[in-house]
Amino acid sequence: MSDKATFRAEILKALAQPTRLKIVDFLRDGERCVCEIFPAIGEEQSNTSRHLNMMMASGILSRRKEGLKIFYAVKHPEVLQIVDLATLIMTLEITGRHKILKAV
């Protein structure tokens, strides 16, 4: 596998997990403190931090520290387009399957 393919796979893998998708969706409106993220997505702080660090390493998120608070943001707005396209595909699949089941 080429280096480009591997790097692309790492980016997609960083998004391919429900908790991480919740985090990205929560960060749609901009930067948030980790102290806001974990309660909003209904996860433990340690689990949330692990996912945040993984997405940081993959280039999905950016981080900055202000005093004792750590803030995260979506690093590239294009990430939101990827998530939106996945949502569109999901919707099309559900609609198509519903039509098939309704016809039976």
Secondary structure, DSSP 8 states (H G I E B T S, - for coil): --HHHHHHHHHHHHH-SHHHHHHHHHGGGS-EEHHHHHHHHT--HHHHHHHHHHHHHTTSEEEEEETTEEEEEES-THHHHHHHHHHHHHHHHHHHHHHHHHH-
